[in-house]
Amino acid sequence: MKTRPSILLVTPTYQQASTIRETIESVLRQDYADLDYWVFDAGSRDGTVEILRSYENDPRFHWVSEPDKGQSDAINKGLARCTGEIFNWLNSDDYLEPGALGRVAEAFRKNPGLDIVSGWTAEFRGNPPEVFNRIQLQVRATAEQSIPVGVYCQPSTFWRTEIVRALGGIDPALHYVLDWNLWVRYLARYGQAQVLRLDDLLAHYRHHADAKTSVGSTGFYDEAKTVFHNLHLSLHAPEPFLLPEVETNPAWRRKDFQLGPSFDRERYLGSYAERMVRTHRKKNPALAKVWLGRAWAYKPWITLWRIKMALRLLLK
């Protein structure tokens, strides 16, 4: 990697003229010359194209407006067509913190073996923006424990581009958990030793009524089940860990995970069982007890959380 790594940033968009200018400005004001920034517009008719044209004089900026198959497709177009050693995408209703790209690039420069650098994301709503939460990529003690957490912090997580390509890019069949699926595939194959979390604010994530997180909660849940089911099939997991209802969806396709040599199947299954204890402990304590037993079977050691959970379930 060069002294100053090049960065590829992609913005997928459709009909978001009201926010995309703020997104673009946040990127082009980064004072980072070695940047390849592409906006892939799906054929907007709300004035987006006119906004894109207004930035054509910046040599770092490029845009395409043509029909696509959704967000995943637009991001993959960027991966296929564009250059840059470091990669991320920034949705057209979010924006970067000033100086974010420089801090990310410096982290990769100092640590050339890194695959991922991630910082904090501020969640905001309204105009003027009201920040109500800050989130960070969730990393536990091991990759096997990080996967079941089910949380990913996309706007502030930057990848080595060649790693994203090695993972096959973004799954075009996914529309809600496309980013988290990429993270799970990475953890299963490579572990998390080459992931660095910065204690820096890098991006701002907008909450609004039309955002996928607001209108598509069922979609997130259904797609997450698909990811878990495919992973468990790849692990030849026992029947209780499978989610056969996923296969009733005509759109479902089995997509095997490539597992790294250090991936610990039993540790993962134990961690997933703990997730299911948390899922069921309030509404179905009896089922939570069953899952706690499975957690002990696959990950047989004592933790304070397990002791507390066992006591709570015994009192139900």
TIVO-955006 format. One record per residue: residue number from 1; x negated, y negated, z negated of N, C-alpha, C, O in turn. Coordinates in steps of 0.05 Angstrom, whole numbers. Example, Ala and Ser with C-alpha at 12.3 -4.5 7.8 and 13.67 -1.06 7.14 Angstrom:
(rec 1 (-264 114 -156) (-246 90 -156) (-264 66 -156) (-285 66 -169))
(rec 2 (-257 45 -142) (-273 21 -143) (-258 -1 -157) (-268 -23 -161))
//
This chain:
(rec 1 (-17 24 0) (0 0 0) (-18 -25 0) (-38 -26 -14))
(rec 2 (-10 -45 15) (-26 -70 17) (-26 -84 -10) (-10 -78 -28))
(rec 3 (-43 -105 -11) (-44 -121 -36) (-16 -133 -42) (-8 -134 -65))
(rec 4 (-3 -142 -21) (24 -153 -24) (43 -137 -7) (45 -141 17))
(rec 5 (58 -119 -19) (75 -101 -4) (98 -116 11) (109 -135 1))
(rec 6 (104 -106 34) (126 -117 49) (153 -106 38) (154 -83 29))
(rec 7 (174 -121 40) (199 -114 29) (221 -114 51) (223 -133 66))
(rec 8 (236 -92 52) (259 -90 69) (284 -93 52) (289 -78 33))
(rec 9 (301 -112 59) (326 -117 45) (348 -117 65) (347 -131 85))
(rec 10 (370 -102 58) (393 -100 76) (418 -109 62) (422 -102 39))
(rec 11 (434 -125 76) (460 -132 65) (482 -122 84) (484 -132 106))
(rec 12 (498 -103 75) (521 -94 90) (545 -113 83) (548 -120 60))
(rec 13 (560 -120 103) (582 -139 97) (606 -135 116) (603 -125 138))
(rec 14 (629 -144 107) (653 -145 123) (673 -164 111) (682 -160 88))
(rec 15 (679 -185 125) (700 -204 116) (694 -217 89) (711 -218 71))
(rec 16 (669 -226 85) (662 -238 59) (648 -265 64) (627 -271 52))
(rec 17 (660 -281 81) (649 -307 86) (649 -325 61) (632 -343 60))
(rec 18 (666 -319 43) (667 -336 19) (644 -333 0) (638 -350 -17))
(rec 19 (629 -311 3) (607 -306 -16) (580 -300 -3) (559 -302 -16))
(rec 20 (580 -294 23) (555 -284 35) (534 -306 37) (510 -300 37))
(rec 21 (542 -331 39) (522 -352 40) (505 -353 15) (481 -356 16))
(rec 22 (518 -350 -8) (503 -349 -33) (484 -325 -34) (462 -328 -44))
(rec 23 (493 -303 -23) (475 -279 -22) (451 -285 -5) (428 -280 -14))
(rec 24 (455 -295 19) (433 -300 37) (414 -321 25) (389 -317 26))
(rec 25 (425 -342 15) (408 -363 3) (390 -352 -19) (367 -360 -22))
(rec 26 (401 -334 -35) (386 -323 -58) (362 -306 -48) (342 -304 -63))
(rec 27 (365 -295 -24) (343 -280 -13) (322 -298 0) (298 -295 -5))
(rec 28 (331 -316 17) (313 -332 32) (299 -353 15) (279 -365 23))
(rec 29 (309 -359 -8) (296 -378 -27) (276 -364 -45) (266 -376 -64))
(rec 30 (270 -339 -40) (252 -323 -57) (223 -331 -55) (207 -323 -71))
(rec 31 (217 -347 -34) (189 -354 -30) (171 -329 -27) (150 -327 -39))
(rec 32 (182 -311 -11) (167 -286 -6) (166 -282 24) (186 -275 37))
(rec 33 (142 -286 36) (140 -287 65) (142 -259 77) (153 -256 99))
(rec 34 (131 -239 64) (129 -212 76) (155 -197 71) (156 -177 57))
(rec 35 (177 -208 83) (204 -198 78) (217 -193 105) (216 -210 123))
(rec 36 (230 -171 108) (246 -164 131) (275 -162 121) (283 -141 109))
(rec 37 (291 -183 125) (318 -184 114) (338 -182 137) (339 -198 155))
(rec 38 (356 -161 135) (376 -156 155) (404 -156 143) (408 -145 122))
(rec 39 (422 -169 157) (450 -168 150) (464 -152 172) (462 -158 196))
(rec 40 (478 -131 164) (494 -115 182) (524 -120 177) (535 -110 157))
(rec 41 (535 -135 195) (563 -142 192) (580 -123 209) (573 -116 232))
(rec 42 (603 -114 198) (619 -94 212) (640 -106 231) (659 -93 239))
(rec 43 (635 -131 240) (653 -144 259) (673 -163 246) (696 -163 253))
(rec 44 (663 -178 227) (681 -197 212) (692 -218 230) (680 -226 250))
(rec 45 (717 -227 223) (730 -249 238) (737 -272 220) (755 -288 226))
(rec 46 (723 -275 198) (730 -295 178) (710 -318 177) (711 -333 158))
(rec 47 (693 -320 196) (672 -341 196) (645 -330 188) (626 -346 187))
(rec 48 (643 -305 181) (617 -293 173) (596 -297 195) (573 -304 189))
(rec 49 (603 -291 220) (584 -292 242) (573 -320 245) (549 -324 250))
(rec 50 (589 -340 242) (579 -368 244) (559 -374 222) (540 -388 226))
(rec 51 (564 -363 198) (545 -367 176) (519 -353 183) (498 -365 178))
(rec 52 (520 -329 193) (496 -314 200) (479 -329 221) (455 -331 219))
(rec 53 (493 -341 240) (478 -355 261) (463 -379 250) (442 -387 261))
(rec 54 (473 -391 229) (460 -415 218) (433 -409 205) (418 -427 198))
(rec 55 (426 -383 201) (400 -376 189) (380 -365 209) (359 -355 201))
(rec 56 (386 -366 234) (370 -352 254) (342 -364 257) (324 -351 267))
(rec 57 (338 -389 248) (311 -401 250) (291 -390 229) (267 -395 232))
(rec 58 (300 -376 210) (282 -364 190) (272 -337 202) (288 -319 206))
(rec 59 (246 -335 206) (235 -310 219) (239 -285 202) (236 -263 212))
(rec 60 (245 -288 177) (249 -265 160) (278 -254 162) (284 -232 153))
(rec 61 (295 -269 175) (324 -263 175) (333 -252 202) (326 -263 223))
(rec 62 (348 -230 201) (359 -218 226) (388 -209 220) (395 -204 197))
(rec 63 (404 -207 240) (432 -199 235) (443 -184 260) (434 -188 283))
(rec 64 (462 -167 254) (477 -152 275) (506 -153 267) (513 -149 243))
(rec 65 (524 -157 286) (552 -155 281) (565 -136 301) (566 -141 324))
(rec 66 (573 -113 291) (585 -92 307) (600 -73 289) (594 -71 265))
(rec 67 (619 -58 299) (634 -39 282) (616 -18 271) (596 -10 284))
(rec 68 (621 -10 246) (606 12 234) (625 30 219) (650 25 219))
(rec 69 (614 50 205) (631 69 191) (631 64 161) (637 82 145))
(rec 70 (624 40 153) (625 33 125) (598 25 114) (578 24 129))
(rec 71 (597 20 88) (573 10 75) (549 29 79) (527 19 85))
(rec 72 (553 54 75) (531 74 77) (519 73 105) (495 73 108))
(rec 73 (536 72 125) (527 71 153) (511 46 158) (490 47 171))
(rec 74 (520 23 148) (505 -2 152) (477 -1 139) (458 -10 151))
(rec 75 (476 10 115) (450 12 101) (431 31 116) (407 25 119))
(rec 76 (442 53 126) (425 72 141) (415 59 167) (393 66 176))
(rec 77 (431 42 179) (421 27 203) (396 11 196) (377 10 211))
(rec 78 (397 -1 173) (374 -17 164) (350 1 160) (327 -6 168))
(rec 79 (353 24 148) (331 43 143) (319 52 170) (295 56 172))
(rec 80 (337 57 189) (327 67 215) (314 46 232) (295 53 247))
(rec 81 (323 22 230) (314 1 250) (293 -17 239) (278 -29 255))
(rec 82 (291 -20 213) (275 -42 202) (250 -32 188) (246 -8 185))
(rec 83 (233 -51 180) (207 -45 168) (206 -56 140) (221 -74 133))
(rec 84 (187 -46 125) (183 -55 98) (175 -32 80) (188 -10 81))
(rec 85 (156 -35 63) (146 -14 45) (164 -10 21) (166 12 10))
(rec 86 (178 -32 13) (196 -31 -10) (224 -37 0) (228 -53 18))
(rec 87 (244 -22 -11) (271 -23 0) (292 -27 -21) (290 -16 -43))
(rec 88 (312 -43 -15) (337 -44 -30) (358 -56 -12) (353 -67 9))
(rec 89 (383 -54 -21) (404 -68 -7) (418 -86 -27) (419 -81 -51))
(rec 90 (429 -108 -17) (442 -128 -34) (470 -134 -21) (471 -144 1))
(rec 91 (491 -127 -36) (517 -131 -25) (524 -160 -22) (512 -177 -36))
(rec 92 (542 -167 -4) (547 -194 3) (564 -210 -16) (573 -232 -10))
(rec 93 (569 -199 -40) (582 -214 -61) (563 -216 -86) (572 -225 -107))
(rec 94 (538 -207 -83) (519 -208 -104) (496 -227 -96) (496 -236 -73))
(rec 95 (478 -232 -115) (455 -249 -107) (431 -243 -125) (434 -232 -147))
(rec 96 (407 -250 -115) (382 -245 -130) (376 -268 -148) (383 -291 -143))
(rec 97 (362 -261 -170) (351 -281 -188) (327 -294 -175) (312 -279 -161))
(rec 98 (323 -320 -178) (299 -332 -166) (273 -318 -176) (270 -312 -199))
(rec 99 (255 -313 -157) (230 -300 -163) (231 -270 -166) (211 -257 -172))
(rec 100 (255 -258 -161) (258 -229 -165) (239 -213 -147) (226 -194 -157))
(rec 101 (238 -220 -122) (222 -204 -103) (192 -205 -110) (178 -185 -108))
(rec 102 (183 -228 -119) (155 -230 -127) (149 -213 -151) (127 -200 -152))
(rec 103 (167 -211 -170) (162 -194 -194) (162 -165 -186) (146 -149 -196))
(rec 104 (181 -157 -169) (182 -129 -160) (156 -122 -145) (144 -101 -150))
(rec 105 (148 -139 -126) (125 -134 -110) (100 -132 -127) (83 -115 -123))
(rec 106 (98 -149 -147) (74 -148 -165) (74 -122 -181) (52 -111 -186))
(rec 107 (97 -112 -189) (98 -87 -204) (88 -64 -186) (73 -47 -195))
(rec 108 (97 -63 -161) (88 -43 -143) (58 -46 -137) (43 -26 -134))
(rec 109 (49 -71 -135) (20 -75 -129) (3 -65 -151) (-18 -52 -147))
(rec 110 (11 -70 -176) (-5 -62 -199) (-4 -31 -203) (-22 -20 -215))
(rec 111 (18 -19 -194) (22 9 -199) (28 23 -172) (52 29 -166))
(rec 112 (8 27 -155) (13 37 -128) (26 64 -126) (35 72 -105))
(rec 113 (26 80 -148) (38 106 -147) (68 106 -153) (81 126 -152))
(rec 114 (79 82 -159) (108 81 -166) (126 87 -142) (119 80 -119))
(rec 115 (149 99 -148) (170 103 -128) (192 83 -131) (205 75 -112))
(rec 116 (197 75 -156) (221 58 -163) (213 37 -183) (199 43 -203))
(rec 117 (221 12 -179) (219 -9 -199) (247 -21 -203) (260 -28 -184))
(rec 118 (256 -23 -228) (283 -32 -234) (282 -52 -257) (267 -49 -276))
(rec 119 (300 -72 -255) (302 -92 -276) (331 -94 -285) (347 -76 -282))
(rec 120 (337 -117 -298) (364 -122 -308) (381 -134 -287) (372 -148 -269))
(rec 121 (407 -128 -289) (428 -140 -272) (448 -155 -290) (457 -143 -309))
(rec 122 (454 -180 -284) (474 -195 -298) (501 -191 -285) (504 -196 -261))
(rec 123 (521 -182 -299) (548 -179 -289) (563 -206 -294) (563 -216 -317))
(rec 124 (576 -217 -274) (589 -242 -277) (615 -243 -262) (621 -225 -246))
(rec 125 (631 -263 -269) (657 -267 -255) (663 -297 -256) (652 -312 -272))
(rec 126 (681 -305 -237) (690 -333 -237) (671 -351 -223) (649 -344 -215))
(rec 127 (681 -376 -220) (665 -398 -208) (672 -424 -222) (694 -434 -219))
(rec 128 (654 -434 -238) (626 -427 -241) (623 -399 -254) (640 -390 -269))
(rec 129 (600 -385 -248) (597 -358 -258) (595 -355 -288) (581 -371 -301))
(rec 130 (610 -336 -299) (609 -330 -327) (596 -302 -331) (608 -282 -324))
(rec 131 (572 -301 -341) (558 -276 -346) (570 -263 -371) (570 -276 -392))
(rec 132 (580 -239 -369) (592 -226 -392) (578 -200 -400) (585 -187 -420))
(rec 133 (558 -192 -384) (544 -167 -392) (517 -166 -376) (515 -177 -355))
(rec 134 (498 -151 -387) (474 -145 -373) (469 -115 -374) (472 -102 -395))
(rec 135 (462 -104 -351) (459 -75 -349) (432 -68 -338) (419 -84 -324))
(rec 136 (423 -44 -344) (397 -35 -334) (399 -6 -326) (416 9 -336))
(rec 137 (381 3 -308) (380 31 -300) (378 48 -325) (361 44 -342))
(rec 138 (395 69 -327) (395 86 -351) (376 109 -347) (380 126 -330))
(rec 139 (356 110 -364) (335 131 -363) (333 143 -391) (329 129 -410))
(rec 140 (336 169 -392) (333 184 -417) (306 196 -419) (288 190 -402))
(rec 141 (301 214 -438) (275 225 -443) (265 242 -419) (241 243 -414))
(rec 142 (283 255 -405) (276 271 -382) (295 266 -359) (317 256 -363))
(rec 143 (287 274 -335) (305 271 -312) (330 287 -315) (352 278 -307))
(rec 144 (327 311 -327) (350 328 -331) (371 315 -349) (395 320 -346))
(rec 145 (362 299 -368) (380 285 -386) (391 259 -374) (412 250 -381))
(rec 146 (375 247 -355) (384 223 -343) (407 227 -323) (425 210 -320))
(rec 147 (407 250 -309) (427 255 -289) (456 254 -300) (472 240 -289))
(rec 148 (462 268 -322) (490 268 -331) (500 242 -342) (524 239 -346))
(rec 149 (482 223 -347) (491 196 -356) (511 184 -336) (530 171 -344))
(rec 150 (506 189 -310) (525 180 -290) (525 150 -285) (545 139 -276))
(rec 151 (503 136 -292) (502 107 -289) (478 99 -272) (456 110 -276))
(rec 152 (482 81 -253) (460 71 -237) (463 41 -235) (485 30 -235))
(rec 153 (440 27 -233) (440 -2 -232) (429 -11 -205) (405 -17 -203))
(rec 154 (446 -12 -184) (437 -15 -157) (424 -41 -150) (402 -41 -138))
(rec 155 (436 -64 -156) (425 -89 -145) (396 -95 -154) (381 -109 -139))
(rec 156 (388 -85 -177) (362 -91 -187) (343 -68 -186) (322 -68 -200))
(rec 157 (349 -47 -170) (332 -24 -168) (320 -22 -140) (334 -19 -120))
(rec 158 (293 -24 -138) (279 -25 -113) (263 1 -109) (251 11 -128))
(rec 159 (263 11 -85) (251 37 -78) (228 34 -59) (226 15 -43))
(rec 160 (209 53 -61) (190 56 -39) (206 67 -15) (219 88 -18))
(rec 161 (204 54 7) (222 60 30) (218 89 39) (237 103 46))
(rec 162 (193 99 39) (188 126 49) (202 147 31) (209 169 41))
(rec 163 (206 141 6) (220 160 -12) (250 161 -4) (261 183 -3))
(rec 164 (262 138 1) (290 138 9) (294 153 35) (313 168 38))
(rec 165 (276 150 54) (277 164 79) (273 194 74) (287 211 87))
(rec 166 (255 201 57) (250 230 51) (274 243 39) (279 267 42))
(rec 167 (290 227 24) (315 238 12) (338 239 32) (360 247 25))
(rec 168 (333 230 56) (354 231 77) (371 206 79) (391 206 92))
(rec 169 (362 184 65) (378 159 66) (403 161 50) (405 177 31))
(rec 170 (422 145 56) (448 144 42) (467 163 54) (470 165 78))
(rec 171 (481 178 37) (501 198 47) (525 183 59) (539 169 45))
(rec 172 (529 185 85) (550 169 98) (578 178 90) (598 164 95))
(rec 173 (580 202 78) (607 211 69) (616 198 43) (639 201 36))
(rec 174 (598 184 29) (604 172 4) (609 142 7) (595 129 22))
(rec 175 (629 132 -7) (635 104 -6) (635 90 -33) (634 65 -35))
(rec 176 (634 105 -54) (635 94 -81) (609 100 -97) (599 82 -110))
(rec 177 (599 124 -96) (576 132 -112) (552 137 -94) (534 153 -101))
(rec 178 (550 124 -71) (528 128 -53) (501 121 -65) (481 134 -60))
(rec 179 (501 101 -83) (476 93 -96) (468 113 -118) (445 121 -120))
(rec 180 (487 121 -134) (482 140 -156) (474 167 -145) (457 181 -156))
(rec 181 (487 175 -123) (479 201 -110) (450 201 -102) (436 221 -105))
(rec 182 (441 179 -91) (413 176 -83) (395 179 -108) (374 193 -107))
(rec 183 (402 167 -130) (387 169 -155) (387 197 -165) (366 207 -174))
(rec 184 (409 211 -165) (410 239 -174) (392 257 -156) (377 273 -167))
(rec 185 (393 253 -130) (377 269 -112) (347 263 -118) (331 282 -116))
(rec 186 (341 239 -123) (313 232 -130) (304 246 -156) (283 259 -156))
(rec 187 (320 244 -177) (313 256 -202) (310 286 -200) (291 298 -211))
(rec 188 (327 299 -185) (326 328 -182) (301 337 -167) (290 358 -173))
(rec 189 (292 321 -149) (269 329 -132) (243 319 -143) (223 334 -142))
(rec 190 (242 295 -154) (216 283 -161) (213 278 -191) (191 273 -200))
(rec 191 (234 280 -207) (232 272 -235) (232 242 -238) (241 228 -220))
(rec 192 (223 232 -261) (225 203 -266) (198 191 -275) (198 169 -286))
(rec 193 (177 206 -272) (151 196 -281) (142 171 -265) (127 155 -276))
(rec 194 (151 168 -240) (143 146 -224) (165 124 -222) (167 110 -202))
(rec 195 (180 121 -244) (200 100 -246) (192 80 -267) (186 88 -290))
(rec 196 (192 55 -261) (185 34 -279) (208 15 -283) (220 5 -264))
(rec 197 (215 10 -309) (236 -9 -315) (223 -35 -325) (207 -35 -344))
(rec 198 (230 -57 -312) (220 -83 -320) (240 -96 -339) (264 -93 -336))
(rec 199 (229 -111 -358) (247 -126 -376) (252 -154 -364) (248 -175 -378))
(rec 200 (260 -155 -339) (264 -180 -324) (291 -179 -311) (300 -158 -301))
(rec 201 (305 -201 -311) (330 -204 -296) (323 -207 -266) (309 -225 -259))
(rec 202 (335 -189 -250) (328 -189 -221) (352 -196 -203) (349 -206 -182))
(rec 203 (377 -189 -212) (400 -192 -195) (425 -199 -210) (426 -195 -235))
(rec 204 (445 -208 -195) (471 -216 -207) (493 -201 -192) (494 -201 -167))
(rec 205 (510 -187 -207) (531 -171 -195) (558 -183 -201) (565 -188 -224))
(rec 206 (574 -189 -180) (599 -203 -182) (622 -184 -187) (625 -164 -172))
(rec 207 (638 -189 -207) (663 -175 -211) (686 -193 -201) (688 -216 -208))
(rec 208 (703 -180 -184) (726 -195 -174) (748 -175 -167) (743 -151 -166))
(rec 209 (772 -185 -161) (795 -167 -158) (793 -148 -135) (804 -126 -136))
(rec 210 (778 -155 -114) (776 -139 -90) (751 -121 -90) (747 -105 -71))
(rec 211 (734 -122 -111) (710 -105 -112) (718 -76 -114) (738 -69 -126))
(rec 212 (700 -58 -104) (706 -30 -106) (708 -20 -134) (724 -3 -141))
(rec 213 (692 -32 -152) (693 -24 -180) (720 -31 -193) (728 -19 -213))
(rec 214 (734 -51 -181) (760 -59 -192) (783 -43 -180) (803 -36 -194))
(rec 215 (782 -36 -154) (805 -23 -141) (801 6 -136) (820 20 -127))
(rec 216 (776 17 -140) (771 44 -131) (762 63 -153) (745 80 -148))
(rec 217 (772 60 -178) (763 76 -200) (767 106 -194) (750 123 -201))
(rec 218 (790 113 -182) (795 141 -175) (775 151 -155) (765 174 -157))
(rec 219 (768 135 -136) (748 143 -116) (721 148 -128) (707 167 -121))
(rec 220 (712 131 -148) (687 135 -161) (687 163 -175) (668 178 -173))
(rec 221 (709 168 -190) (711 193 -205) (710 217 -187) (696 236 -192))
(rec 222 (725 216 -165) (727 239 -147) (700 244 -133) (691 267 -131))
(rec 223 (687 223 -125) (661 227 -112) (639 236 -131) (622 252 -124))
(rec 224 (640 227 -156) (621 236 -176) (624 266 -181) (604 280 -183))
(rec 225 (649 276 -181) (654 304 -184) (642 320 -161) (631 341 -164))
(rec 226 (643 308 -137) (632 321 -113) (602 324 -116) (590 345 -110))
(rec 227 (588 302 -126) (559 303 -129) (552 325 -150) (534 341 -145))
(rec 228 (566 325 -173) (560 345 -193) (564 373 -182) (548 391 -187))
(rec 229 (586 377 -168) (593 404 -158) (571 414 -138) (562 437 -140))
(rec 230 (562 396 -120) (541 404 -102) (515 410 -116) (500 428 -109))
(rec 231 (508 394 -136) (484 399 -152) (486 426 -166) (467 441 -166))
(rec 232 (509 432 -178) (512 456 -193) (512 481 -174) (502 502 -182))
(rec 233 (523 478 -150) (520 499 -131) (491 504 -124) (482 527 -121))
(rec 234 (476 483 -121) (447 486 -115) (432 499 -137) (412 513 -133))
(rec 235 (442 496 -162) (429 508 -186) (439 536 -191) (430 549 -209))
(rec 236 (459 545 -175) (472 571 -181) (482 572 -209) (478 591 -224))
(rec 237 (495 550 -217) (505 546 -244) (528 566 -249) (542 574 -231))
(rec 238 (533 573 -275) (555 591 -281) (582 578 -274) (584 554 -271))
(rec 239 (602 595 -272) (628 586 -263) (640 562 -279) (651 544 -267))
(rec 240 (637 561 -306) (649 538 -320) (638 511 -312) (650 491 -316))
(rec 241 (614 511 -300) (601 486 -292) (610 477 -264) (604 454 -257))
(rec 242 (623 494 -250) (632 487 -223) (658 472 -223) (674 474 -242))
(rec 243 (663 456 -202) (687 440 -200) (702 448 -175) (701 432 -155))
(rec 244 (715 471 -174) (726 481 -149) (747 463 -137) (752 466 -113))
(rec 245 (759 445 -152) (779 428 -140) (767 409 -119) (781 399 -102))
(rec 246 (740 405 -121) (726 389 -101) (730 401 -74) (733 387 -54))
(rec 247 (729 427 -72) (730 441 -46) (757 441 -33) (760 449 -10))
(rec 248 (778 432 -47) (804 430 -35) (807 405 -18) (826 403 -2))
(rec 249 (787 387 -20) (787 363 -4) (777 370 24) (754 380 27))
(rec 250 (793 366 45) (784 373 72) (758 360 81) (744 370 98))
(rec 251 (752 337 68) (727 322 75) (703 333 62) (680 326 68))
(rec 252 (706 352 42) (683 362 27) (665 378 45) (674 395 61))
(rec 253 (639 374 42) (619 390 55) (598 397 34) (589 380 18))
(rec 254 (589 422 33) (568 429 15) (542 416 24) (534 419 47))
(rec 255 (529 402 6) (503 389 12) (484 397 -11) (485 386 -33))
(rec 256 (466 415 -4) (448 425 -25) (428 404 -33) (420 387 -18))
(rec 257 (420 406 -59) (399 389 -70) (372 403 -67) (370 427 -70))
(rec 258 (352 387 -61) (325 398 -61) (314 394 -89) (311 371 -98))
(rec 259 (307 415 -103) (299 415 -130) (268 416 -132) (255 432 -119))
(rec 260 (257 398 -148) (229 398 -151) (219 421 -169) (235 433 -183))
(rec 261 (193 427 -167) (183 450 -182) (184 447 -212) (184 467 -227))
(rec 262 (186 423 -222) (187 419 -251) (215 415 -262) (219 412 -286))
(rec 263 (235 417 -244) (263 413 -253) (271 436 -271) (268 459 -263))
(rec 264 (281 430 -295) (288 450 -315) (318 455 -314) (334 439 -325))
(rec 265 (326 477 -302) (355 482 -298) (369 484 -325) (391 473 -328))
(rec 266 (358 498 -345) (372 502 -370) (374 476 -385) (395 471 -398))
(rec 267 (353 460 -385) (355 434 -398) (377 417 -386) (392 404 -400))
(rec 268 (378 417 -359) (399 402 -346) (427 412 -354) (444 396 -361))
(rec 269 (432 438 -352) (458 449 -359) (466 442 -388) (489 436 -393))
(rec 270 (446 443 -406) (452 435 -433) (460 406 -435) (478 399 -451))
(rec 271 (446 389 -420) (452 360 -421) (480 355 -408) (495 338 -418))
(rec 272 (486 369 -387) (512 366 -374) (534 375 -394) (555 362 -395))
(rec 273 (529 397 -408) (549 406 -427) (554 385 -449) (577 382 -458))
(rec 274 (533 371 -457) (537 350 -476) (554 327 -465) (570 315 -479))
(rec 275 (550 322 -439) (567 302 -426) (597 310 -428) (614 293 -434))
(rec 276 (602 335 -424) (629 345 -425) (641 345 -453) (665 341 -457))
(rec 277 (624 348 -473) (633 345 -501) (643 316 -505) (664 312 -516))
(rec 278 (628 297 -495) (636 269 -498) (661 263 -483) (678 247 -491))
(rec 279 (664 276 -460) (688 272 -443) (713 281 -456) (734 268 -454))
(rec 280 (712 304 -470) (736 317 -480) (741 314 -510) (762 323 -520))
(rec 281 (722 303 -525) (724 304 -554) (748 291 -566) (758 299 -587))
(rec 282 (759 270 -553) (782 256 -564) (808 269 -555) (827 272 -571))
(rec 283 (810 275 -529) (836 285 -518) (839 315 -520) (861 325 -521))
(rec 284 (817 329 -521) (818 358 -522) (795 369 -539) (776 380 -528))
(rec 285 (797 366 -565) (776 375 -583) (769 405 -580) (745 412 -583))
(rec 286 (789 421 -575) (783 450 -572) (765 455 -548) (746 471 -550))
(rec 287 (770 442 -526) (752 445 -503) (725 433 -508) (705 444 -499))
(rec 288 (724 411 -523) (698 399 -530) (682 418 -546) (657 419 -543))
(rec 289 (694 433 -564) (680 454 -580) (667 475 -562) (645 484 -566))
(rec 290 (683 483 -541) (672 503 -522) (648 492 -508) (628 506 -505))
(rec 291 (649 467 -500) (626 455 -486) (603 451 -505) (580 453 -496))
(rec 292 (608 446 -530) (586 443 -549) (572 470 -552) (547 471 -554))
(rec 293 (587 492 -552) (575 518 -553) (557 523 -529) (536 535 -531))
(rec 294 (566 514 -505) (550 517 -481) (524 500 -483) (503 508 -473))
(rec 295 (527 476 -494) (503 459 -498) (482 474 -515) (458 473 -508))
(rec 296 (491 486 -536) (472 501 -553) (460 525 -538) (437 531 -541))
(rec 297 (476 537 -521) (466 561 -506) (444 554 -487) (425 569 -484))
(rec 298 (447 531 -473) (427 524 -453) (405 506 -463) (384 504 -450))
(rec 299 (410 492 -484) (390 473 -495) (390 477 -525) (400 461 -540))
(rec 300 (379 500 -534) (382 509 -562) (364 495 -582) (345 507 -593))
(rec 301 (369 470 -588) (355 457 -610) (373 437 -624) (394 428 -613))
(rec 302 (365 431 -648) (382 414 -666) (376 385 -661) (353 377 -660))
(rec 303 (397 369 -658) (394 340 -657) (415 328 -676) (435 340 -682))
(rec 304 (410 303 -684) (428 290 -702) (455 287 -689) (476 290 -702))
(rec 305 (456 280 -663) (481 277 -649) (497 302 -649) (521 301 -654))
(rec 306 (485 325 -645) (499 350 -645) (511 357 -672) (533 367 -674))
(rec 307 (495 351 -692) (505 356 -720) (530 339 -725) (550 349 -735))
(rec 308 (528 313 -718) (551 295 -723) (575 304 -706) (598 304 -716))
(rec 309 (570 312 -681) (592 320 -664) (605 345 -674) (630 348 -673))
(rec 310 (589 364 -683) (600 389 -693) (617 385 -718) (639 397 -720))
(rec 311 (608 367 -735) (624 360 -759) (651 347 -751) (672 353 -763))
(rec 312 (649 328 -732) (674 314 -724) (694 334 -711) (718 333 -717))
(rec 313 (683 352 -695) (702 371 -682) (713 391 -702) (736 400 -698))
(rec 314 (698 398 -722) (708 416 -743) (731 404 -759) (748 418 -769))
(rec 315 (730 377 -761) (751 363 -776) (776 358 -759) (796 348 -770))
(rec 316 (775 364 -733) (799 358 -716) (821 379 -722) (842 377 -709))
//
